[in-house]
Amino acid sequence: MTNVNPFQRPLLELADDAFVAVDEGATYEEVLGRLRDAHAGSLVVTQGGRVSGVFTERDVLNKCVLEGLRPATPVRELMTGAPVTLPVTATVSDAVQLMHERRIRNIPLLAEGGAPRGLLTVGRVIRFLA
């Protein structure tokens, strides 16, 4: 039996069908409810079925709590826009290198046609490699 290097595994193996995605028009209050209900720390923001941003716990702290935003504020005003993405065909090694180089913790994964297929978090990578 051959031993496969885990860093060469495709990200499809880490894609999570239960990832949370919201439309850019969702309110800050709705987004917080979705994160709480999913026990998630981050989610994918979409526009027209395409990834347009990422919203994380850090955004809540740095942009929402400290600035005292209204609950009706659209997530498009709070998200990190134009996030770095990877196709599900990329490898774990590609993701780790990108996370390190760009100092990011969340990478939306894209299906072949460009639709969101998951959200890769640094925690998910660590659990996979452990």
Secondary structure, DSSP 8 states (H G I E B T S, - for coil): -----GGGSBGGGT--TT--EEETT-BHHHHHHHHHHHT-SEEEEEETTEEEEEEEHHHIIIIIITTT--TT-BGGGTSEES---EETTSBHHHHHHHHHHHT-SEEEEE-TTS-EEEEEEHHHHHHHH-
